[in-house]
């Protein structure tokens, strides 16, 4: 303070002013009053303990402040004419501060605020004074330097505003309600107070030396900013060293820009301090997105400047996302400064990008400019490759394997298929596994995927699931009980067990004791990459080496994949054969290259470029050459498909990937752009079909309507995908082999409590985490990830959980999550802390959940909610109606609304919800009122029950025709038979599943009249009666029909009743006499499946198959010994 006062005196003395009652003296005294106000505030801050204990101390300080205001009022009246306006502004500012100080003291005396809040609030006022003085000083300097030039004044004021912007962060941060009660905020800001003091001294030193100053005003501000930047770097913590993804720039920047627009539209109070900064960041991102689009069109390679700008854009984008989301969730004071730094860097990068003229010049342009992408939405129903697709003629090798499995010794024997990755070992094994002769030969067939890292329990569960299905009883068994259960199932049955992708002898030894030898011709089929391992597993077994394709076979496969039946044009044959030869006989490499050729212009020049790309990477090792082909295929993918493809490498843990879950995760990750013409889900499905069409992904299961239900990656493709994922920081895979989990005890019992007690928390810096560990290993490691946005936990193979897990600490340690998949963790209850994760788009939990907390309503961005309960019903909170972004809601076993809630009548409509299961509703108007709040449902699975106070109006089939967008409906009914069996169904319905309605067959005509109905499943006494008499003109669009557990005896139907039927499934219809033989005349019929029905039904199915010669008949008899 003394330094500043001395500076003021020196300034006035240099001007030749005498310190009397002159206007110059009043100006000096006005500034001294501001210093006194500043000193008074600092005294109060440092003497808070005295103020707390002595009320007279508080009164004394307020008295000093009144004296300051009174003096200012006097001095401001005697200022120079040009300073009068500034003096009045100073007086008004000081009086306003005094009122705030007085209010703070009163609130503290009345115990309305804590000492901590008061101290931080006084610090806020201190910063306001310093900034006010800084602005006054710079304005004075500007007047001196500009000479009242209007242009210079305007430009200078703009520079002052930018300079003050960073200083104003300090009072803005302290004014945030979340900061006011922070105990250590004053300690954090202590260095900043010192910095402000040095800044004030610097200001006066410039003012003193203004006569000798040769710096321009602009140079002066630059120098001050440099000093400020240097000081702030010492004060503000460094940005955390996160491992941000390094690719997919355009996808991410577009997604981030869209999210910021939504954030600004919602305008939460948490971003009020930085709203204008976010607006500017969004504008820069929008501009840079256009720049990246232009760069992607050119596909320029080797331009270091463009590459560097692209890297800067993506890195700054991730930093901006982290900081903005952190401020929205739980702001820390350093976040505000980091945001300002990001904004300044974005300004520089955007200016640099705008100055670049994007011309091709001498830059190398990648060949994908010739790519012609497959038109979305044009994929045929059954024209995409399935997991057992014939990619090459394997009949000779298939027959050899079948002979090994079905002939020879009756003792248990092992057959091995070995060969390098990409040859088609799994494909050949599946063809044999599904061969009609093999299915008839063996009573039991089961499949398990082993892979390099396996768990014995997982393999046992996979095999038992294939035999019995995964029941809760089986899931809760210990490992030794699972082994005994499997052995019991296989005893006295002729079985075939496939162990796919075996890497070591241990996996076979772990299961060997579960495979009984009843000398009945049972077989184990093993696929492996190693010939030596095949011999180790079974020295006396039979082995088959899968050969590479010849050059002729390679070209035939390439020709078939690219041109189907049309054949390769003559001018492309030579270059086509050269491309096929470069694939070194690997079917997977050939199929991958075919995917590129299908996208590329069908010209010799275009194909020659691809051949040259392959020849430049020719390697002696066929497996390495296969990897190079996959790399080329990946590079030719459109940018929007690359992240979608890599995401599959994380989810494909040697098992099928459910398409519904995959699409929901793609959507939550922002990988699917928003369009005006298509829904997110439809566009995502088209993306998947593109990957399938390019042969990067294979279909493993289809739905009853022919669409893809599950998919997977071939093993070599999966290895490649994981490698790219790691290189791009796209996902971090955490397994039992990674530190620190490799040192964890493998047993679930014993000393683990002491082990975990001394364990340090495990920190993750990755953007996305995919965890494949035991539940207790992961949770007891107390993991945390400040910047982690996705946390996916894979299906656990733990034995029965001895106690459910509390996951509430996870919700504190991963505050910025967008995706949380804990479906496979047995949680004790749905944690209240879930409301902290306001960035969530995808949430899946499992365990002993009976209700969902009200805090769920905080998750306004949530799009998918999955709750996999282990007990009966789950009650939804009334706050569910706040989730206006929700698109998918799926609850197991079933979910109910609290109809007695007083707020229910005022609930919102969830317009974005398109799929909902499994909703439990009363028949009648209450159920209808709930469903009307989901006007855009496309898929609904629900339970209708008869209410206790059932009346005539309640005991009837619900009216559903108002759900105009509904395409799939599944209903289970609980109650007495309905009074009125009249159906009121939406006219657009394509799929219908009914259970337990016990209606007479005469009521089915209302269903048959649905013009768009393609799939009908009648289960568990949906209809009752011995005879189903089909009528003309009904079911004209039906393609799939399933009858399961019905008491029907006679089914009267002809080909005219089901003119478009493609697949018929009959299961547990024990009384049915036969399938109408006239169905053989249906030209579209492809398959009849009969499970556990009377022998006469099986015979009629075989008769239809033989009559047509084309209809595939699958029979599973009920005489299976288990």
N, C-alpha and C positions, 0 to 999 in steps of 0.2 A: 504494500500500500504506500509506504514511504517513497519507494522508487517511482511510483506512478505520480504521486503528488509533486515530487521534485521535477519530474518530466514536465508536468503542467506549468509549473512556475517558470522553468527554463524556456518553454515555448513562448510564453507571454513576454518574458524579458527580452528574447531575441527579436520580438516584434517591436520592442521599444515601448511597450505599454507599462504604465505605472499601476501598481496594485492599490487602487483607491476605489471609490465608488463608481468608477467608469464602467461602461457596458462590457469592456474586455474582462474586468474583474468579476462581474456577474457571470460571465461565461465560464471563467475558471472555477468559481464557487459552485456553479451548477454541476460541473464535472466532479468536483470533490464530493458533492452530495451523493452522486451515483456510487462513488467509491465507498462512502460511508454505508450506503444501503447494502453494498456487496459485502463489506466487512461485517455488518450486523448479521447477515444471513449465515456467513461462515462461522461466526461466533455461536449462533444458535445451534448449528449443526454439530459443532464440536463440543458443545456444553449440554447435550441432550440429557445426560444423567442428572445434571443440576436442575434443568427445567422440570424433569420428572419428579424430583423430590422437593422442589421449592417453587411455589406458585409466584412468589414475589420476583424471582429471577425472570420469569416470563413477562410479568408486568413491566419490569424495568426495560426489557428489550423492546417491547411494544411502544413504550414511552420514547425511547431513542428514535424509533421509526417515525413516530408522529412529528418529532422535532425535525427530521430530515424532510418530510413532506412540507412542513410549514416554511422551512428555509427555501426550499425549491420554489414554492409559490411566490416568495418575495423576489428571489434572484431572477426568475424567468420574466418578470415585468420590466427589468432593466437591461435586457440583452440588446445587442446590435439589431438593427431592423431586419437584416438578412437572416438572423438567428432566432427571431421571435417564434416562428412556426415550429422550429426544432425544439425550442424550450418548452412550448406548450405540449408538444408530443412527449417530451421527457417527463413533465409533470404528470400528465395523464397516465403514462406507463408506471410511474412510481406509485401513484395513488392506487392504481389497480393491484399492484403487487402487495401494497400494505393491506388492502382488504383481504387478499388471499392469505397473507401471513396471520392476520387477526382471526380469520375463520379457522385456520388450522389450529391455532392455540386454543380457541374455544372448543373445537371438536375434541381436541386432546384432553382438555379439562373435563369435558362431559363423557370421556371414555368411549367416544364414538370411533376413534381411530387409535391404532397402536403407536408406540414410540418409533417403531421401524417405518411405518407409513409416513409419519410426520417428518422424520429425518430425510427420507427419499423425496418427499414433496418439497421440502426446503431446498434440497439440492437441485431440484427441477427449476425453482425460482432463481437460484443462483445462475444456472446456465442461461436462463432467459435474459438476465441482466447483461451477462458477458456478450451474448449474441447481439443484443440491442446496441451495446457500445461498439461492437465490431462493425455493425451496419452504419452507425453514425460516423465512425472514424473513416470508413471507406468512402462514404458520401462526401465528407470534407475533402479528402484527397482527390476525389474525382472532380470536384468543383475547381480545385487549384490547378489540376492538370488539363482539364478540358477547356478552360477559359470560356465557359458558358456556351460552348458549341453544342447545338441541339443533337446533332448526329453522334458526336462523341459521348454526350451524356446518356443517350438512349442505349448505345452499345455497352457503355460502362455499367449501367444499371443491370443489364442482362448478365454481365460477367459477375457482378456482385451477387446476384440471385443464385447463380450456379455455385459460387464460392460458399455462400451461407447454407446451401442445401445440405452439405454433409454435417456442418455444425449443428443444424437444426435437428439432426437425428437424436442428439443427446436428450433434449427436453421431450422429444416425441416418445422415445423409449421409456423415459421415466413417467410420462403421463399415462402409459398403458396400465390398465387396472391389474394385469397379471404381474407387473413389475413392482408395484408400489409396496407390497408386503414381503419383498425379497430381502432377507437379512444381510446378505453379503454384497448388496448392490453398491453401497457406499464405498466399500473396500475396492470393488472393481473400478469405480469411477474416480478413485483418489488420484491415480496417475493422470487422468484426463483433466482434473482440476488444475494440477500443476502445469499441464500443457496449455490450458487456457490462460493461466497467469503469464507464461512465457510469451504467448501470442499477443497479449495486451502490451507487454513491455516492448515487443517488436514493433507494434503499431506506433507507439509513441516515439520510438527511436527513428522511425521513418518521418514522423511529423516534425521532430526536432531538426532533422537533417534535410528537410524538404528543399531548402535553398540550394544545397549542393547536389541534390539527387539528379542523376542523369537517366534513371530508369523511367520508362513510360509506365502509365497506369497498368497496362496489360502485363508488362514485365513484372511489375510489382506484385500483381495478383498471382502470376505464375510462380514467383519465388515463394510467396506465402503458402500457396498450395503444395509446393514441393516440401516445404518444412512441415506442413500439416500431414502430408502423406507419410513422410518418414517417421513422424512421431506416432501416428495411428498404427503403423505396422508393428511398432514395439508394444503397443497397448492391446490391440485386437488379436485374439487367438487365431492361429493359422487355420485355414479351411481343412477339414478332415481329409486324410488320404484315401478316398473311396476308390474302388475298382469299378469305374463306370464302363458300360459297354462301349465298344469302339466302332461299331458299324451301324447300318440301317439308319443313316442320317435323316433322310427325307421322311421316313415313317415316323420317327420319334419327334422331329421338329413339328410336323403337322399335328400330331397327337397332342403335344404340349401346348401348341398355340390354341387348339380347340378347347383344351381343358382350362386355359387361362380365360378364354372368352366366357366359359360357363361360370368360372369362379367370380369374375367381375359382374356377371349378370346376377348371381346370387347375392353378392356383396355382403359377406359376413362382417361383423364388427371387428373380428380379429385382424383383418387386413386394412382397416381404415387408415392407419398411419402410412401405408405404402401403396395405396390404391393407384396413385398416379405413376409410381415407379413400375408397377405391374402392367399398367396400360401401355407404357412406353416399351417395356420388354416384349409385350405381345406384338406390338407393331414391328419391332425389329425382327422378331421370329418370323412374322408373316413375310417380310421382305426377304429374309434369308432363305425361307422356304422356296420362294420363286427362283432365287439364285440356284439353289440345289436342284430344282426341277430342270433348269436350263443345262446345268452341268451333267445331270443324269441322261439327258437326251443325247448329248455328245459322247458320253461314255469315254471321256478323255483319260488316257493312262499315261503316267510318266510326268505330268505337270506338277512339279513339287509345290508351286505356289497355291494351286487349286487344292491340292491334297492337304496342305497345311491349313488353309482357310476352312476346309471341310472338317478337319480335326478340331479346330478351335470352336467352330459352331456347335458341334455335337457335345464337346466338353462343357462349354458355357451353358448349353441347353440343360444338361443334367445338373449343373451347379444351380442354375436358376430354379429348376424344379424342386431340388432339395430345400433351398432356402425359403422359397415361397410356401411350400407345403409345411415346413417347420414353423414358419410364422403363423400359419393358419391353425396348426395343431397346438403348439406350445412354444411360443416365441421366447428366445433367449436374446439378450441385448446385442450379442455379436452378430446375430442373424441380419439385423438391419444394416450393418456396415458391409457384410458380405453381399447383401443384395445391391447396395450402391456400387460396390466394386464390379459385380457382374454386369450391371447396367452400363457402367463406363466402358468395360471391355467390349460389350455388345455394340456400343456406339462405334467404337474403333473398327471392329470386324465388319460391321454393316457398311461403314464408309469405304473400307477397303474393297469389299465385294462389289459395291455399286460402281467402283472405278475400273472394274475389269471388263474388257470387251471379250465376250465369249465367242471366239471364232476357232474353227478347227485348225487352220494353219498347218504346221508341220507335226502337230501332236498325233500320236497313234490313237486310232479309233477302234474300239473293240468290235468284234463281229456281231454281237447281239443287236446292232442297229438293224440288221436284216431280219430279226426275229418277228414272226407273225404269231401273236398270241392266240391261243384257242379261244373262240368265242364262248363267253360264260353262259351257262344255262342251256348249252346245246348237247350236253353229255347224254348218251342213250342210257336207258334204264339198266340194262345188263351188259353194256358195252365197255365197262371198265374192268381192269384186271383184278381178279380175286386172288386170294392167297394160294389157291390150288390151280391157278391158271396154267395152261400149257404154253410155256415160253419156248419150248423146243420139244421135239419128239423124243420122249423118254420111255417109249413103250418097251424097248428091249431091256433096259435097265430095270424098269418097273417089274417086268415079268421075272427077272432074276431074283429081285428082292422078295417078291411074293413067294417064289419057289422055296427060298431059304426059310421063310416064315411058316410055310404050310406043309413042307415035306421033311423027310429025314426022321431023326430020333424023336421019340415022344417025350424025352426028358426036357426039362427047362433048358433053353439054349439062348445065347445072345448073338444077335446079328448086328454088325457094325457097317455104317456107311461113312467113309472118310474121304477127305479131299480139301484143297485150299478154299478159303472164303470166296464166295461169289459163284461157285460152281452149281449150286442148287441142291445141296444136301437136304435142307429142310423141306424144300419143295417136293423132292422125290419122296421123302418120308411121309409127307402129308398125302400125296397121291396114293401111296400104298396104304396108308392108314384109312383112307376113305374109299378104297376099292371095294366094290360090292362083294367080291368073293371073300375078301378079308373080313368085312363086317359080318358076314354069315358064318365064317369059320370060328371066330372068337366070341365067347359069351360076354366078356368084358374088355373094353378098350379104354385106355386113358393116356394122356399126354402131359409131360412136364418139360419146361424149358429150364435148363441148368445154368448156363453161362459161366463166365470166368469167376465171378464172385457169387456164391450161392449160399443158401441157408437150408439146412436139412428140413426144418419145420415147414418152410415154404413149399418145398418139393412134395412133402407128404400131403399138405393141404391141397395142392394143385391136383394131385392124383385122385385123392378122395373126392374132390369137387367134381372131377370128371365122371366119377362112378355114381355118387349119391347126390351131388349138389352140396353146397356149403351150408350145413345147418348150424344153428347156434350151439348145439351139443358138441359137434365136431370142432368148432372154432375154439371152444373153451377147454379142449383136451390138452393134456401135457404131451410132450414129444413121444415118450415111451408108449402112452396110450394110443397116440395116432398110429404108431408103428403096428401095435397089436390090432387096431381096428382095420388097417389096410390088409394085414395078413389074413384076418378073419373074412374080409370081403372077397379076397382072391381064392381062398381055399375051396377046392372041389369045382372050380370054374376054370375053363380054358381062357387065358387072358393074354392081351398084348399091351405092354407098357412101352411107350416111346420116351426115351430120354434124349432130348434135343440139345445140341451144342454143349457137349461135355468137354471140359478143359482138363480135368484131372481125375485120377482113379478114385480119389476119396469120395466123390459124389456117388459113384456106383457102390462103393463099399458101405456107405451110410444107409443105403436103401436095400442092400442085398438080402438082409435077413427078413425083410417084409415080403419077399417074393417066394412063396412056397413052390415046391416041385412035386406035383401030384402025378407026374408022368402022363400028362394028358395033352402035350403038344403046346404048352404055353411058351411065349417068346418075349424077350426084351430086345427092342430095336434102339440102337445108339447111333447118334450122328456126332462126329468129331472132326477136327481139322488135322489130327495127328494119326498117322498109321501106327506109330509105336504105342500110343495110348490105346488104340483099338486092340492091339495084341496083349497089352497089359491087362485090360479089363477082362478079356476072354481069350486066353491062348488057344483054346480048342474050339472056339466059336467060328462062325462064318463071317467073312469080311468082304466088302465090296468097295473098290476104289473108284470113285466117280471121276471119270476122265474129263479132260478139256474138250471143247467142241472143235471139230475140224474146221478148216477155212470155208468149206462148202456149207457146213451146218451153221457156221457163224453168219454167213451172208444170208442164208435162208431165214434165220431168226430175225436179222436186221430188216430184211425185206418185209417179213410178215408184220413186224411191229410198226414200221413206218407207213406201209402202203396197204396193209390188210390183204384183201383178195385182188386188188387192182394190179399189183406187180410193179417192179421198179422200171421207170422209163429207161430206154436203151442208152441214152447219153449219160445216165448216172450209174450204170452198172459197174464200170471200171473203178470209179472213185468210191463207189459204195463197197466194193470188195476190198479196196485198200483200207477203208475205215474199219470194216469188220476184222480184217487181219490184225490191225493195230490193237484190237481188244484182247488178243492173245487167248482166245477160246473161252473167256469168262462170260457166261450168260448174263450176269448182272451188269457187267461193263457194257455189253452189247445193248442191253435194254436201256441203260442210262444214255448211251450215245443216241439211240433211236429217239429218245425223248427230246434231245437237242434238234435232231434232224426234222422232227415233226413240227418244231417251232420255226424252222429256218426256211428261207426261200428255196424252192426246189429247182436250183440251178447248179450247174457244174462248178461255177466260181465259188458259190457259197459253200458247197460241200468240200471243195478243195481246201478252203481255208481251215475247215474243221479237221480235215485229214492232216494238214500241215501242223496244226496245233498238237495233234496226237503224236505225229512223228517226231516233233521236237522234244518230246518227253519219253521217247521209247526207252524202256528199261528191260534188263534181262530177266528181272523177277516179275512173273505174271501178276502176283498179288500187288506189288508196288505199281505196276502199270494199271491195274484195276483202280487203285486209289487215285491215280492221276486222271483217269477217265471220270471218276466221280467228282473230282475237283472241277473239271471242265464243265460237267453237267450242272454243278452248283453255280458256277460263274454265269451261266446262261439263264439262270432263273431270273424272272423279273424281280425288282427290288422289293416289291410288296409281298412276295412269297418267301423270301429267304428267312425272315424271323419266324414265320409260321412253320416252316420246315424244321428249323433248329429247335423250336419248342417241343416238337414231337420226340426229339432225341432225349429230352429230359423225362418225358412221361412214359416212354417205352422201356419199362424195366422188365424186359422179357415177358411181356404180357400184352394182351390187346388193349388198345386205347379206345375208350368209349367216345364216339364222335360228339355226343351231346356235351360231355364234360370238356373236351378239347375246344369246342367252339366257344363255350362260356369263358374259358380261360383266355383264349385269344381276344375275346371281346374285352375282358377285364384289363388285359395288358395294353390295350390301345392298338392292337395290331390290325384291327378291322376299321377302315375309314368309314365315315358317315356319308351316305348318298341320299339323294332325294327320291330315287325310284325303287330302292330295295331295302329291306330290313337288314340289320346287322347279321342276323342269323343266316338269312338267305345268301348274302354276299360271302360269309365265312364258309358256307357249304360249297359255294362255287370255287373258293380258293382251294379247299381240300380236294375237290374234283380235279382241279388243274394239277395239283401235286400227284394225284393218282394217274392222271392221263400222261404225265411226264415220267411215269414208272418209278418215281422216287418213293412212293408210298403204296402199300398193297392192302387190299381189302381182306379182312379176316372173317367178318360176319356181316350179313345183310339183314335189314328189317323185313317184315312181312310185305311191305310195299315196294321192295327192291332197292331202297336207298341204303346207304352205308351205315351200319350200326357200330362197327368197330373196325379199326385198322391197325397196322403196325409197320415197322421198318424191318427190312431184311438185315441179318446180323452184320454184314460188311457195311451196309448203309448206316446202320446204327453206330458202328465204331467211327465212321467218318463224321457223322453228325455230332457225336460227343466231342471229337477233336476240334471241330469248328466252333462249337459252343464254348469250349475252354479258351481257344485262341482269341475269341472276340469278347471275352468277359460277359458273355450273354447270360450264362447261368453258372453257378458253382455247385458241383455235385459233391455231396458229403456222404461218405460211406464208412464202414467199419475199418477200412484200411487207412483212413486219413487221421492225422494228428488232431486232437489228442485221443481220439476214440480208439485208436489201435491198441492203446495201453489199458483200456478199460477191461474189467473182469468179464469173462464170457458167461459166467454163471449168474442166474437170477437170484441166487441165494448166498448166504455166507457173509463175507466181509465188506460188501459193497457200501454199507452205510458209512463206515469210517473212511472208505476210499473217496466217496463223493464229498464228504464233509471237508476234506482238505484240498479239494479241487478248486483251481482258480476259474472264474467265469470265462467262457469261450467267446471271443470276439470275432465278428465277421464284417468284412468291408465290402462284400459283394452286393451288387444291385438285386440279384435274384438268387435264392437258395433252394436247392432240391436236396432233401435229406432222406437218406435210406439207412435208418438205424433202429435199434430197439427203442421203444418209448422211453424207458427209464434212463437209458444212456443219454439221449438227447435232452430230456427235461432236467435231469440232475446235473447236467453240465452248465446250467444257468446261462444259456447263450444270449447274446444281444447283438444287434446290428443297427446302428444309428441311421444308416442310409439304405438299409435293405427294404425293397419294395414288394418282393414276393417270397413267401415261405411255403413251400410245398413239402408235406411229409408223406412218404410213401407207405403203402400197406405194411404194417408191422407184423413180424412173425413171433411176437412175444407169446409166452404161455399165458394162461388166464391171469389177468391183472389182480394182484392181491389187494390193491386199493385203487380207486379211481384217482386220476391226476388233477392237481390244481394248476391251471395254466395261466392264472391271472398275472404272474410276473412276466410272462411272454408279452403280454399286451402293454406293459410299461417299457420293455426292452426293445420293442420293434414298433415304434409309434407311427411310422410312415408307411406301413404296409398297405398295398393295394390288393394283394392276393394272400389269403391265409387259408390253407387247406390242411385242416387237422381232422379230417373225416375219419382217419384211422387211429386216432388217439382217444382212449377212453377217459373223457373228462368227467370230473365229479359233478359239475353243474355248469350251466351256461354262465360264464363270469360277467359280473356287472361291469367290469372294466372294459368290456367290449366297446362301450360308447366312446372310449378314448381314440379308437382307430377310425377317425372320421374320413380317412382317405380310402377306406376299403371299397373295392368294387366286387370282390368275390370272397365269400366266407363259407367255409364248410367245417362243421364240427360233428363229433360223434361221442357217444358214451351215455351216461346215465342222466340224460336231460329230461326234465319233466315240464319245465317252463322256460320262457325266454324273458330276460329282464327288460324293463322299460327303456333302459339306456340304448337299446337297439335303435330307437328312433333318431339317435344322433347321426346315424350312418346314411346321410341323405344321398350319397353317391353310390350306395350299394346296388348292384345289378343282379347278383346271384346269391341266394341264401339256401344252403343245404344243411339240414340237421338230421343226422343219422342216429336217432334214438334207439336205445336198447330196451326200452320199456314202452308201455302203451301210448296213451295220448300225450301230446305236448300242447300247452296253452300259449297262444300268441298274445303278445301285449297289445294294448290299444294304440301304442305308438307305431305299430307296423304301418299305419296309414300315412305316416310322414315319409315313408320310403318311396317317393314318387318316381325314382329312377329304377325301381325294382322290375326286372324282366323275368326272372326265373325263381320260383319258390318251391322247394321240394323238401318234405318232412317225412321221416319214417319213425314210427309206424303210422301214425296219423295225427292231424293237427286240428285244433278247434279254436273258434273265437269265443270270447266272453260276451254272450248275448245280453247279459244283465248289466253291462257297463253303461253308465249314464251318458258317456261321451260317444257311444256307438252311433247314435243317430246323426251326429255332426261330423262323422268321419269322411275323409277324402275318398276320391275315386283313384284307383291305381291304374291309370290309363296305359302304362307301359308294360304291365304284367302280361306275358304271353303264354307262360306254362306254369302250372300249379298242381302239385301232388303232395301229400294225399290228404285232401280236405274232407273233414267230417261235418256233415250238415244235416239238420232236421228236414224231413219232407215238409212241404207246404211253403207258406209265404216267408217265414224267417230265412229259410235257405235261399229262396229266390232273391230276397233283399240283399243278402251278402254277395251273391254271384253278380248282381247288377253293378257292383262296385269294381268289377273286372271286365269292362266292356270289350276289350280287345284280346281276350284269351284265344289262343290257338290250340292249346293242348291242356286237357283237364283230366285228372284222376281223382276220384272222390268216393266217399262213403255217404250214402243217404240212409238215415235211420228213422224209425218211427218214434216220434216224441212221446213222452209219458202221458201228456194230456191230449193224446191223439183224438182228432175228430174226423169227420168225413172229409173235410177240406185238406187235412194234414196227411191222411193216409192215401196219397195218390202220387203217381209219378210226377216229379217236379217239372215245371214249365221251364224249358231251356232255349226256346226258339229265339229269344232276344240276344243270344250269344252269336251274333252274325258272322264272326270271324273264326268260330270254333271248327277245327278240322279233325281233332282226335279227342275221343271221350271214352273214359273207362269208369264204370260205376259198379260198386258193390253195395248191395242192399241188406240191411238188418231190420227185421220186423215181421209182423204178420203179413200175409199176402195182401197186396194192394186192393183197395176198393175199386179203383178205376185203373185199368191197365193201359189207358190211352197214353201214347208217347207224344211228347211235344219237343221234337229235336230240331236243331238248326239245319237249315236246308243245305249248307255247305259242308256238312259232316262227311269226312272221307274214311274215318276209322272209328269203329265202335266196339267196345268190350263190355259185356254185361255179365253179372254174377249174382246168383241167389235171389232172383226176383220171383221165381216159382210161378210164372205166368203161363197160361195155356197157349198152345201154338197158334191159336187163332189171332192172337194179338201181334204176331210178328209182321203182319202185312204193313203196318205203319213204318216199320224199319225197311222193309223191302221197297217201299215207294221212294226212299231217299235217292235222288237221281245221281248224286256224286259219291255214294258209298262204295268204297273199293275193298275195305277190309272189315270183316265181321268175325268176332270171337265170342262164342257163347260158352260160358263156364259155370260149373257148380250149380246146376239146377236153375240156370237163367230162365229156361222154359221147362215145363213139365207136361207129360203126356206121351203116350206110346207112339203116336203117329204125327209125323210132320208132312203135311200135304202142301207142297209148294204150288203157287198160283202163277198164272201167266202175267208177264209184264213187270214182275218184281225182280229186284237184284240184277238189273241189266248192266250195271257197271262193276259188279263185284268181281274182284280178282283173287282174293284170299279168303278162305272160309275155314274156321277152326271150331270143332265141337268137342268139348272137354267135360267129362263127368256129367253126362246127361242120361236120363232114364229112357231115352228114345229107343223104340224097338223097330219101327218101320219108317223108312224115309222114302217118300215117293217124289221123285224128281226126274227131270229129263234134261237134255242138253239145252233146250230152249229156256229153261228156268235160270240157268247160269251160263249165258253165252260167252262171257269173257273170263271165266274162272281159269286161273293159272296154277293155283296150289290149294290142295285140300289136306287138312290135318285132322285126324280123329284120334282122341286119347281118352282112355278110361270110359268109353261108352260100352259097358259090358253087356248090355241087353240088345244092342243093335245087331240086326241079322245080317245085313249086307249093305254095301255101297251100291246105289243105283247103277246098273251096268250101262245105261244109256249115257252116262257121263263120259264114256269113251269117245263119244261123238263130238265133244267140245274141242274145237281145233286149237284153242289157246292153252289147253291143259298141259302142264309140264311136270308136275310132281304130285304124288299122293304119299302121305306119311301116316302110318298106322302104329300107334303105341298102346300096348296093353289093352287090346280089344279082343273080341271073340275070334276064333280061328276062321269062322265063315266070313268075317269082315276082311281078314288078311287074304283069304282066297279070292274074294271079289276084287280086291285091290290088285292082286297079281294078274287076274284075268283081264282087267282093264289095261294094265301095262303091256301084257302080251298082245292084246288086240290092237293096240296102237303102235307098238314097237318103239315109241318115242317117249312115252310118259315114264318118268323115273319113279320107282316104288321103293320106299324105305319102310321096313317093318321092324319093330322092337317087340318081341313076344313077351307075354306075361309069365312064361314058365321059367324065367331066369332065377337060378338059385343064388341067394344072397347070404 
